[in-house]
Structure formats: C-alpha cells, structure tokens
C-alpha cells in the first residue's frame, strides 16, 4: 500500500504554509495532526489535506488552480526539510533537461511503498511529457511542483496537465530560457 511520507506533510503544512489556528484543527479532523506527525499517511489523508489547504489559502481559485499553487509552494517548503535539503544541494548543478530526466526519482522521494515508475518522454527540444500512475493522484499539484522546481534551474517553464484518467495523468512540460 502506497503512503505519503511525513517529510512531504512537513514540507507542505509546516514549512510552506506554516499552518496555525483553525486550519490546524481542520487538518486534525481529516487525520493529520501537525503537532504529532506519524511516519507516513494514506493517500486519502493527503488528498483531503490538500483540499483543506486549497479552500483555506486559495478560496477564490478553482480547485485545479489552487492545487497548482499549493504544488508551487510545496517545493520551497519541502526544500527546507532534511530530505529536501539533500535534493536542493544538487539543484544548481542540474539543467532543465537533466531535471526532467530525474523527475521519477524526485516524485518517489515523498512516497512510502511501491509505486509504478513515472514514464518520462522527451518530445523535442525543451519539451517533455511525464505520465504518473496510481489512483488518487494530484495532477495540478504535481504540475505546480514541477513548474516551481524547473524555475530553480533558471528557466521559464510552462507546465500543463493532460490526459487525466482514474489511474494516471500526464504532465506536459516546456520551457524557454
């Protein structure tokens, strides 16, 4: 059974959003106690926690746009965690092409358990598509995280979600320098 690592929750809710007040209570109601973190959480708790955060931090945005923004914010928060600091140390040495090739490794760094490896396809110069598998995926969150991560390589990305299915989704990635 796939679970989401506590470092992912830490990066999102403690580091990026710095949750407090009523949001802490709402997260506790759905199974995430920010004061007493567990080693990992179910995908269902992760999705519900993102829905709470979307409503609380981006009430004027559509659910997809709010999820994208959370993904973007997650990157900076995650890079403050122990696991994230290791990843961040390598970022200055990566090109956007290298980063795209390594996306499967980045995606699985916050997951506990076996998951089908994401498929990365280079479609052309500065153009990739990544297909991710698994029920309960968070397509727009993922796109936002990829967008923010690519910006760390000093490019101007355009990341879009394509082909959302119950068992998978595809993220289309292009950029300019």
Backbone as ProteinMPNN parsed JSONL, in Angstrom:
{"seq_chain_A": "XXXXXXXXXXXXXXXXXXXXXXXXXXXXXXXXXXXXXXXXXXXXXXXXXXXXXXXXXXXXXXXXXXXXXXXXXXXXXXXXXXXXXXXXXXXXXXXXXXXXXXXXXXXXXXXXXXXXXXXXXXXXXXXXXXXXXXXXXXXXXXXXXXXXXXXXXXXXXXXXXXXXXXXXXXXXXXXXX", "coords_chain_A": {"N_chain_A": [[0.833, -1.183, 0.0], [0.602, 2.149, -0.902], [1.881, 5.024, 0.668], [2.083, 8.399, 1.922], [4.995, 10.097, 2.71], [6.002, 11.474, 5.874], [7.736, 13.625, 5.61], [6.855, 14.923, 3.356], [4.382, 15.948, 4.184], [5.369, 17.583, 6.218], [6.914, 19.412, 4.699], [4.887, 20.649, 3.18], [2.782, 21.541, 4.981], [3.928, 22.411, 7.439], [6.295, 23.785, 6.785], [5.974, 25.2, 4.223], [3.281, 26.289, 4.259], [2.995, 26.91, 6.932], [0.979, 26.245, 8.877], [-1.635, 27.233, 11.122], [-3.882, 27.95, 13.87], [-7.326, 27.74, 13.054], [-6.991, 26.161, 10.783], [-5.225, 24.15, 11.522], [-6.848, 22.659, 13.218], [-8.808, 21.776, 11.383], [-7.26, 20.172, 9.721], [-6.497, 18.225, 11.537], [-8.949, 16.989, 11.989], [-9.274, 15.529, 9.636], [-7.282, 13.689, 9.791], [-4.575, 14.427, 10.003], [-2.347, 15.424, 12.283], [-0.619, 18.118, 13.03], [1.02, 18.623, 15.192], [1.756, 16.169, 16.149], [3.184, 14.259, 14.3], [2.899, 11.406, 12.182], [4.872, 8.625, 10.865], [4.117, 8.199, 8.187], [1.343, 8.765, 5.895], [-1.962, 7.959, 4.678], [-2.873, 8.021, 1.181], [-5.376, 9.067, 0.874], [-5.678, 10.769, 3.141], [-3.731, 12.645, 2.476], [-4.809, 13.76, 0.092], [-7.22, 14.85, 1.1], [-6.155, 16.676, 2.938], [-4.885, 18.446, 1.2], [-7.146, 19.444, -0.061], [-8.361, 20.825, 2.074], [-6.37, 22.78, 2.514], [-6.437, 24.069, 0.012], [-8.995, 25.278, 0.031], [-8.712, 26.961, 2.263], [-6.435, 28.607, 1.796], [-6.574, 29.463, -0.85], [-9.237, 30.417, -1.642], [-10.576, 31.81, -3.676], [-9.793, 30.719, -6.044], [-10.126, 28.22, -8.658], [-10.524, 24.681, -7.956], [-8.463, 23.25, -9.34], [-6.591, 25.291, -10.014], [-5.938, 26.186, -7.453], [-4.76, 23.886, -6.412], [-2.51, 23.73, -8.088], [-1.124, 26.048, -7.251], [-0.58, 25.315, -4.598], [1.153, 23.175, -5.076], [3.309, 24.573, -6.168], [4.092, 26.133, -3.95], [4.772, 24.113, -2.227], [7.256, 23.154, -3.053], [9.284, 24.987, -2.171], [8.878, 24.793, 0.605], [9.332, 22.043, 1.001], [12.008, 21.869, 0.335], [13.172, 22.819, 2.595], [13.1, 20.771, 4.394], [14.773, 17.875, 5.854], [15.166, 15.786, 3.934], [14.585, 17.271, 1.654], [16.647, 19.174, 1.662], [18.848, 17.703, 0.877], [18.163, 17.125, -1.78], [17.973, 19.752, -2.737], [20.62, 20.594, -2.631], [21.739, 19.541, -4.92], [20.509, 20.902, -6.976], [21.647, 23.341, -8.204], [23.408, 22.268, -10.004], [22.032, 21.02, -11.984], [20.637, 20.849, -15.232], [17.669, 21.949, -16.958], [16.877, 19.895, -18.669], [18.204, 17.652, -17.533], [16.971, 17.642, -15.047], [14.304, 17.034, -15.778], [14.674, 14.424, -16.738], [15.259, 13.195, -14.356], [12.965, 13.355, -12.88], [11.25, 11.116, -12.109], [12.643, 10.048, -9.874], [12.55, 12.2, -8.084], [9.777, 12.416, -7.707], [9.188, 10.048, -6.333], [10.478, 10.397, -3.931], [8.962, 11.321, -1.821], [7.245, 9.31, -1.163], [6.075, 6.345, 0.389], [6.411, 2.96, 0.01], [5.623, 0.77, -2.785], [5.375, 2.022, -6.047], [4.275, 2.456, -9.367], [6.762, 3.266, -11.685], [7.114, 6.569, -12.834], [6.712, 7.572, -16.278], [8.892, 9.112, -18.421], [9.07, 11.106, -21.242], [10.967, 12.484, -23.812], [9.969, 14.863, -25.975], [10.902, 16.708, -27.718], [13.14, 19.508, -28.32], [13.512, 21.123, -25.301], [11.075, 20.097, -24.363], [9.015, 17.919, -22.697], [7.11, 15.047, -21.63], [5.5, 13.652, -18.831], [4.203, 10.789, -17.453], [2.267, 9.809, -14.785], [1.324, 7.303, -12.432], [-1.313, 5.7, -10.593], [-4.034, 5.551, -8.376], [-5.855, 8.292, -7.064], [-4.118, 10.357, -7.594], [-2.59, 13.635, -7.771], [-2.909, 15.757, -9.986], [-2.711, 18.605, -10.719], [-1.399, 19.717, -8.561], [1.016, 18.337, -8.779], [1.867, 19.372, -11.259], [2.231, 22.065, -10.531], [4.32, 21.779, -8.687], [6.345, 20.761, -10.353], [6.651, 22.942, -12.067], [7.608, 24.954, -10.266], [9.986, 23.711, -9.451], [11.437, 23.502, -11.83], [11.909, 26.206, -12.255], [13.962, 26.647, -10.493], [16.147, 25.902, -11.935], [16.631, 28.029, -13.473], [15.003, 28.579, -15.736], [12.118, 29.445, -17.784], [9.317, 27.947, -17.223], [6.509, 26.2, -18.742], [3.964, 24.453, -17.679], [1.627, 21.946, -18.017], [-1.374, 20.102, -17.381], [-2.392, 17.031, -18.722], [-4.575, 14.597, -20.146], [-6.043, 13.272, -17.936], [-6.877, 10.506, -16.08], [-8.63, 7.958, -14.206], [-6.62, 6.226, -13.255], [-4.189, 7.367, -13.933], [-2.189, 10.237, -14.975], [-0.969, 12.82, -17.157], [1.712, 15.08, -17.433], [2.595, 17.881, -19.208], [5.503, 19.426, -20.252], [7.224, 22.321, -21.023], [9.706, 24.805, -21.822], [11.336, 28.039, -21.806], [14.408, 29.878, -22.098]], "CA_chain_A": [[0.0, 0.0, 0.0], [1.361, 3.383, -1.018], [1.595, 6.056, 1.667], [2.816, 9.636, 1.713], [5.958, 10.267, 3.793], [5.792, 12.636, 6.747], [8.53, 14.759, 5.113], [6.005, 15.638, 2.401], [3.448, 16.728, 5.001], [6.156, 18.622, 6.877], [7.232, 20.44, 3.708], [3.69, 21.381, 2.75], [1.957, 22.174, 6.004], [4.703, 23.074, 8.481], [7.309, 24.683, 6.217], [5.454, 26.1, 3.185], [2.077, 27.014, 4.684], [3.097, 27.288, 8.349], [-0.416, 26.21, 9.333], [-1.942, 27.584, 12.509], [-5.273, 28.29, 14.156], [-8.43, 26.88, 12.623], [-6.524, 25.214, 9.764], [-4.654, 23.018, 12.258], [-7.988, 21.852, 13.664], [-9.431, 21.128, 10.215], [-6.359, 19.1, 9.289], [-6.579, 17.163, 12.548], [-10.22, 16.293, 11.749], [-9.174, 14.602, 8.496], [-6.278, 12.664, 10.063], [-3.202, 14.924, 10.088], [-2.093, 16.239, 13.467], [0.666, 18.779, 12.786], [1.824, 18.591, 16.416], [2.164, 14.787, 16.413], [3.22, 13.63, 12.982], [3.163, 9.981, 12.027], [5.91, 8.417, 9.842], [3.514, 8.327, 6.86], [-0.112, 8.917, 5.887], [-2.606, 7.399, 3.491], [-3.088, 8.937, 0.057], [-6.655, 9.736, 1.139], [-5.422, 11.879, 4.063], [-3.0, 13.638, 1.695], [-5.751, 14.466, -0.801], [-8.127, 15.656, 1.93], [-5.373, 17.784, 3.488], [-4.716, 19.422, 0.116], [-8.442, 20.106, -0.258], [-8.492, 21.799, 3.166], [-5.449, 23.885, 2.231], [-6.948, 24.803, -1.157], [-10.118, 26.127, 0.462], [-8.269, 27.951, 3.25], [-5.417, 29.532, 1.304], [-6.902, 29.932, -2.196], [-10.689, 30.252, -1.794], [-11.077, 32.451, -4.899], [-9.33, 29.979, -7.219], [-10.737, 26.92, -8.943], [-9.754, 23.622, -7.291], [-7.242, 22.936, -10.097], [-5.646, 26.407, -9.863], [-5.48, 26.179, -6.058], [-3.859, 22.742, -6.29], [-1.273, 24.136, -8.763], [-0.437, 26.982, -6.358], [-0.056, 24.542, -3.467], [2.323, 22.45, -5.58], [4.408, 25.543, -6.277], [4.543, 26.48, -2.594], [5.323, 22.919, -1.607], [8.664, 22.988, -3.404], [10.131, 25.743, -1.243], [8.752, 24.193, 1.927], [9.964, 20.726, 1.005], [13.457, 22.06, 0.289], [13.62, 23.135, 3.956], [13.134, 19.544, 5.19], [16.04, 17.152, 5.755], [15.208, 15.131, 2.62], [14.608, 18.331, 0.653], [17.963, 19.825, 1.637], [19.716, 16.842, 0.067], [17.781, 17.366, -3.175], [18.282, 21.144, -3.068], [22.062, 20.72, -2.813], [22.073, 19.155, -6.296], [19.787, 21.715, -7.956], [22.446, 24.265, -9.024], [24.203, 21.529, -10.98], [21.141, 20.363, -12.934], [19.971, 21.594, -16.299], [16.247, 21.599, -17.032], [16.802, 18.564, -19.296], [18.602, 16.655, -16.537], [15.907, 17.598, -14.045], [13.168, 16.276, -16.333], [15.044, 13.005, -16.775], [15.302, 12.688, -12.981], [11.68, 13.558, -12.201], [10.743, 9.929, -11.396], [13.312, 9.939, -8.574], [12.013, 13.251, -7.222], [8.387, 12.088, -7.366], [9.109, 8.944, -5.375], [11.168, 10.716, -2.674], [7.982, 11.578, -0.766], [6.289, 8.2, -1.135], [6.477, 5.134, 1.09], [5.761, 1.824, -0.651], [5.905, 0.59, -4.21], [4.524, 2.729, -6.986], [4.755, 2.296, -10.737], [7.682, 4.342, -12.03], [6.62, 7.507, -13.847], [7.32, 7.457, -17.593], [9.327, 10.409, -18.936], [9.344, 11.094, -22.68], [11.44, 13.732, -24.404], [9.242, 15.026, -27.23], [11.638, 17.642, -28.566], [13.983, 20.435, -27.587], [12.803, 21.808, -24.216], [9.698, 19.588, -24.309], [8.886, 16.584, -22.114], [5.857, 14.636, -21.011], [5.678, 12.683, -17.762], [2.964, 10.117, -17.064], [2.316, 9.267, -13.432], [0.332, 6.258, -12.227], [-1.818, 5.484, -9.246], [-5.302, 6.182, -8.031], [-5.743, 9.357, -6.072], [-3.057, 11.29, -7.933], [-2.897, 15.063, -7.643], [-2.295, 16.257, -11.219], [-2.378, 20.024, -10.763], [-0.38, 19.881, -7.527], [2.25, 17.856, -9.393], [2.27, 20.358, -12.267], [2.75, 23.23, -9.819], [5.622, 21.423, -8.113], [7.303, 20.681, -11.456], [6.862, 24.323, -12.505], [8.482, 25.62, -9.29], [11.289, 23.055, -9.45], [12.141, 23.922, -13.048], [12.361, 27.596, -12.069], [15.24, 26.593, -9.776], [17.204, 25.73, -12.944], [16.682, 29.329, -14.152], [14.255, 28.614, -16.997], [10.728, 29.89, -17.662], [8.541, 26.769, -17.625], [5.067, 26.156, -18.994], [3.627, 23.09, -17.274], [0.183, 21.743, -18.149], [-1.885, 18.759, -17.104], [-3.061, 16.415, -19.86], [-4.995, 13.194, -20.129], [-6.316, 12.807, -16.582], [-7.681, 9.297, -16.009], [-8.671, 7.493, -12.805], [-5.406, 5.512, -12.858], [-2.96, 8.048, -14.343], [-2.297, 11.551, -15.603], [0.244, 13.23, -17.856], [2.109, 16.474, -17.292], [3.317, 18.351, -20.375], [6.49, 20.385, -19.759], [8.056, 23.048, -21.979], [10.307, 25.977, -21.187], [12.241, 28.933, -22.532], [15.495, 30.35, -21.224]], "C_chain_A": [[0.882, 1.252, 0.0], [0.908, 4.371, 0.045], [2.462, 7.274, 1.356], [3.697, 9.879, 2.944], [5.676, 11.532, 4.601], [6.594, 13.839, 6.276], [7.746, 15.573, 4.097], [4.996, 16.502, 3.147], [4.181, 17.873, 5.701], [6.455, 19.766, 5.908], [6.038, 21.287, 3.341], [3.085, 22.193, 3.875], [2.747, 22.907, 7.09], [5.671, 24.1, 7.914], [6.712, 25.684, 5.224], [4.287, 26.946, 3.686], [2.148, 27.527, 6.121], [1.708, 27.366, 8.993], [-0.539, 26.557, 10.807], [-3.441, 27.813, 12.647], [-6.265, 27.255, 13.672], [-7.988, 25.838, 11.593], [-5.946, 23.97, 10.439], [-5.769, 22.082, 12.712], [-8.653, 21.111, 12.524], [-8.565, 19.985, 9.704], [-6.402, 17.92, 10.262], [-7.846, 16.329, 12.345], [-10.119, 15.274, 10.625], [-8.022, 13.598, 8.656], [-4.835, 13.118, 10.101], [-3.072, 15.873, 11.268], [-0.693, 16.823, 13.326], [1.585, 18.746, 14.006], [2.368, 17.195, 16.733], [2.176, 14.004, 15.114], [3.543, 12.151, 13.062], [4.255, 9.804, 10.968], [5.383, 8.558, 8.41], [1.997, 8.379, 7.004], [-0.672, 8.293, 4.614], [-2.726, 8.474, 2.414], [-4.386, 9.717, 0.28], [-6.476, 10.925, 2.086], [-4.69, 13.002, 3.324], [-3.948, 14.454, 0.818], [-6.701, 15.36, 0.0], [-7.397, 16.867, 2.521], [-5.141, 18.862, 2.427], [-6.025, 20.155, -0.167], [-8.694, 21.154, 0.826], [-7.622, 23.021, 2.861], [-5.921, 24.718, 1.044], [-8.05, 25.765, -0.759], [-9.661, 27.252, 1.384], [-7.331, 29.011, 2.674], [-5.737, 30.118, -0.067], [-8.4, 29.824, -2.477], [-11.245, 30.839, -3.093], [-10.688, 31.696, -6.166], [-10.144, 28.709, -7.432], [-9.936, 25.854, -8.2], [-8.446, 23.285, -8.012], [-6.192, 24.028, -9.925], [-5.089, 26.452, -8.441], [-4.476, 25.045, -5.841], [-2.502, 23.06, -6.929], [-0.457, 25.058, -7.852], [0.147, 26.263, -5.148], [1.187, 23.749, -3.881], [3.533, 23.356, -5.688], [4.974, 25.885, -4.904], [5.229, 25.307, -1.914], [6.823, 22.797, -1.864], [9.558, 23.725, -2.418], [10.058, 25.186, 0.17], [9.473, 22.863, 2.024], [11.486, 20.85, 1.018], [14.038, 22.461, 1.643], [13.665, 21.894, 4.849], [14.489, 18.858, 5.016], [16.193, 16.497, 4.386], [15.332, 16.193, 1.521], [15.95, 19.031, 0.548], [18.959, 19.013, 0.811], [19.433, 17.076, -1.415], [18.211, 18.773, -3.596], [19.77, 21.351, -3.334], [22.48, 20.406, -4.252], [21.492, 20.102, -7.344], [20.672, 22.663, -8.782], [23.238, 23.567, -10.134], [23.354, 20.862, -12.059], [20.656, 21.33, -14.003], [18.497, 21.203, -16.26], [16.072, 20.217, -17.661], [17.139, 17.465, -18.292], [17.525, 16.516, -15.474], [14.724, 16.777, -14.554], [13.467, 14.783, -16.376], [15.012, 12.379, -15.378], [13.98, 12.85, -12.234], [11.149, 12.304, -11.511], [11.357, 9.769, -10.007], [12.771, 10.983, -7.597], [10.594, 12.917, -6.775], [8.308, 11.022, -6.287], [9.781, 9.265, -4.046], [10.196, 10.963, -1.531], [6.957, 10.477, -0.592], [6.899, 7.02, -0.393], [5.709, 3.985, 0.451], [6.068, 1.814, -2.139], [4.89, 1.318, -5.063], [5.121, 2.53, -8.38], [5.598, 3.515, -11.119], [7.072, 5.26, -13.08], [7.392, 7.347, -15.161], [7.619, 8.863, -18.102], [9.648, 10.247, -20.415], [9.84, 12.46, -23.114], [10.798, 13.834, -25.778], [9.954, 15.949, -28.2], [12.529, 18.512, -27.698], [13.135, 21.194, -26.568], [11.342, 21.379, -24.104], [9.688, 18.132, -23.837], [7.441, 16.325, -21.735], [6.177, 13.57, -19.973], [4.308, 12.112, -17.429], [3.176, 9.483, -15.701], [1.123, 8.348, -13.231], [-0.129, 6.224, -10.785], [-3.113, 6.225, -9.012], [-5.059, 7.27, -6.997], [-4.607, 10.315, -6.344], [-3.531, 12.734, -7.805], [-2.249, 15.798, -8.829], [-1.848, 17.711, -11.166], [-1.366, 20.381, -9.68], [0.978, 19.483, -8.112], [2.761, 18.851, -10.416], [2.849, 21.609, -11.608], [4.122, 22.975, -9.223], [6.693, 21.337, -9.199], [7.648, 22.093, -11.939], [7.845, 25.037, -11.568], [9.888, 25.025, -9.288], [12.091, 23.45, -10.68], [12.643, 25.358, -12.932], [13.684, 27.646, -11.311], [16.417, 26.382, -10.721], [17.318, 26.966, -13.833], [16.108, 29.297, -15.564], [12.853, 29.137, -16.717], [9.832, 28.756, -18.156], [7.086, 27.086, -17.958], [4.674, 24.703, -18.759], [2.114, 22.945, -17.284], [-0.167, 20.29, -17.857], [-2.661, 18.281, -18.325], [-3.585, 15.038, -19.468], [-5.184, 12.629, -18.717], [-7.289, 11.63, -16.647], [-7.728, 8.853, -14.548], [-7.352, 6.864, -12.342], [-4.102, 6.235, -13.215], [-3.262, 9.473, -14.805], [-0.944, 11.887, -16.222], [0.462, 14.719, -17.648], [2.976, 16.82, -18.494], [4.223, 19.513, -19.935], [7.245, 20.997, -20.937], [8.691, 24.216, -21.229], [11.09, 26.796, -22.209], [13.314, 29.37, -21.546], [15.525, 31.85, -21.126]], "O_chain_A": [[1.796, 1.38, 0.815], [-0.287, 4.537, 0.291], [3.445, 7.184, 0.62], [3.213, 9.868, 4.076], [5.175, 12.525, 4.073], [6.181, 14.974, 6.514], [7.946, 16.782, 3.985], [4.778, 17.658, 2.784], [3.676, 18.994, 5.769], [6.277, 20.937, 6.243], [6.153, 22.505, 3.204], [2.894, 23.401, 3.739], [2.281, 23.922, 7.608], [5.851, 25.17, 8.496], [6.92, 26.889, 5.366], [4.299, 28.17, 3.554], [1.442, 28.469, 6.483], [1.317, 28.384, 9.565], [0.322, 26.227, 11.622], [-4.169, 27.862, 11.656], [-6.074, 26.053, 13.853], [-8.556, 24.747, 11.54], [-6.161, 22.855, 9.965], [-5.648, 20.862, 12.604], [-9.025, 19.947, 12.672], [-9.083, 18.944, 9.299], [-6.35, 16.761, 9.85], [-7.823, 15.109, 12.509], [-10.81, 14.256, 10.655], [-7.801, 12.759, 7.783], [-3.939, 12.282, 10.219], [-3.613, 16.979, 11.258], [0.301, 16.114, 13.481], [2.804, 18.832, 13.861], [3.326, 17.056, 17.493], [1.291, 13.188, 14.857], [4.342, 11.707, 13.886], [4.54, 10.751, 10.234], [6.117, 8.988, 7.52], [1.439, 8.086, 8.062], [0.031, 8.121, 3.618], [-2.685, 9.671, 2.698], [-4.48, 10.889, -0.083], [-7.062, 11.983, 1.857], [-4.995, 14.177, 3.525], [-3.894, 15.683, 0.804], [-6.952, 16.502, -0.387], [-7.962, 17.958, 2.595], [-5.196, 20.054, 2.728], [-6.019, 21.347, -0.476], [-9.184, 22.245, 0.534], [-8.087, 24.157, 2.943], [-5.815, 25.944, 1.068], [-8.045, 26.929, -1.161], [-10.165, 28.372, 1.296], [-7.429, 30.185, 3.031], [-5.215, 31.178, -0.412], [-8.792, 29.197, -3.461], [-12.294, 30.396, -3.56], [-11.196, 31.997, -7.246], [-10.769, 28.192, -6.506], [-8.782, 26.094, -7.846], [-7.426, 23.058, -7.36], [-5.019, 23.722, -9.711], [-3.904, 26.725, -8.246], [-3.464, 25.227, -5.165], [-1.46, 22.703, -6.379], [0.751, 24.875, -7.697], [1.258, 26.576, -4.72], [2.155, 23.663, -3.125], [4.648, 22.963, -5.345], [6.19, 25.921, -4.718], [6.154, 25.489, -1.123], [7.573, 22.379, -0.981], [10.498, 23.138, -1.884], [11.075, 25.115, 0.86], [10.148, 22.587, 3.015], [12.175, 20.038, 1.636], [15.255, 22.446, 1.825], [14.211, 21.954, 5.951], [15.261, 19.222, 4.13], [17.234, 16.638, 3.745], [16.098, 16.024, 0.573], [16.352, 19.439, -0.542], [19.811, 19.578, 0.126], [20.36, 17.209, -2.213], [18.751, 18.96, -4.686], [20.145, 22.181, -4.163], [23.469, 20.95, -4.743], [21.942, 20.1, -8.49], [20.449, 22.773, -9.987], [23.681, 24.209, -11.086], [23.892, 20.209, -12.952], [20.311, 22.476, -13.717], [18.126, 20.232, -15.6], [15.211, 19.448, -17.233], [16.433, 16.46, -18.212], [17.203, 15.406, -15.048], [14.205, 15.921, -13.837], [12.594, 13.968, -16.078], [14.767, 11.181, -15.234], [13.899, 12.505, -11.055], [10.63, 12.416, -10.4], [10.661, 9.392, -9.063], [12.56, 10.686, -6.421], [10.243, 13.108, -5.611], [7.443, 11.091, -5.413], [9.668, 8.476, -3.107], [10.579, 10.824, -0.369], [5.924, 10.675, 0.047], [8.088, 6.733, -0.53], [4.482, 4.035, 0.361], [6.691, 2.732, -2.671], [3.685, 1.234, -4.822], [6.339, 2.446, -8.534], [5.19, 4.655, -10.899], [6.569, 4.79, -14.101], [8.58, 7.027, -15.154], [6.724, 9.701, -18.204], [10.407, 9.357, -20.798], [9.212, 13.477, -22.82], [11.045, 12.998, -26.647], [9.633, 15.964, -29.388], [12.659, 18.285, -26.495], [12.149, 21.834, -26.933], [10.474, 22.193, -23.791], [10.26, 17.245, -24.471], [6.652, 17.251, -21.545], [7.015, 12.697, -20.199], [3.366, 12.855, -17.156], [4.124, 8.728, -15.484], [0.047, 8.578, -13.783], [0.577, 6.664, -9.877], [-3.266, 7.382, -9.403], [-4.16, 7.164, -6.162], [-4.164, 11.019, -5.437], [-4.73, 13.005, -7.739], [-1.177, 16.386, -8.691], [-0.714, 18.019, -11.533], [-0.548, 21.278, -9.883], [1.964, 20.203, -7.959], [3.955, 19.15, -10.448], [3.849, 22.15, -12.078], [4.989, 23.849, -9.249], [7.821, 21.787, -8.995], [8.814, 22.396, -12.189], [8.804, 25.654, -12.03], [10.87, 25.752, -9.14], [13.292, 23.705, -10.585], [13.703, 25.683, -13.466], [14.45, 28.596, -11.474], [17.561, 26.652, -10.355], [18.029, 26.944, -14.837], [16.656, 29.912, -16.479], [12.445, 29.259, -15.562], [9.609, 28.616, -19.359], [6.523, 28.089, -17.519], [5.015, 23.826, -19.552], [1.402, 23.719, -16.644], [0.638, 19.382, -18.061], [-3.473, 19.012, -18.891], [-3.066, 14.406, -18.548], [-4.562, 11.632, -18.351], [-8.384, 11.744, -17.199], [-6.935, 9.331, -13.737], [-7.004, 6.959, -11.165], [-3.024, 5.773, -12.844], [-4.415, 9.858, -14.996], [0.084, 11.315, -15.86], [-0.478, 15.513, -17.682], [3.968, 16.144, -18.77], [3.754, 20.468, -19.317], [7.833, 20.281, -21.748], [8.259, 24.568, -20.132], [11.447, 26.33, -23.291], [13.156, 29.25, -20.332], [16.376, 32.406, -20.432]]}, "name": "protein", "num_of_chains": 1, "seq": "XXXXXXXXXXXXXXXXXXXXXXXXXXXXXXXXXXXXXXXXXXXXXXXXXXXXXXXXXXXXXXXXXXXXXXXXXXXXXXXXXXXXXXXXXXXXXXXXXXXXXXXXXXXXXXXXXXXXXXXXXXXXXXXXXXXXXXXXXXXXXXXXXXXXXXXXXXXXXXXXXXXXXXXXXXXXXXXXX"}
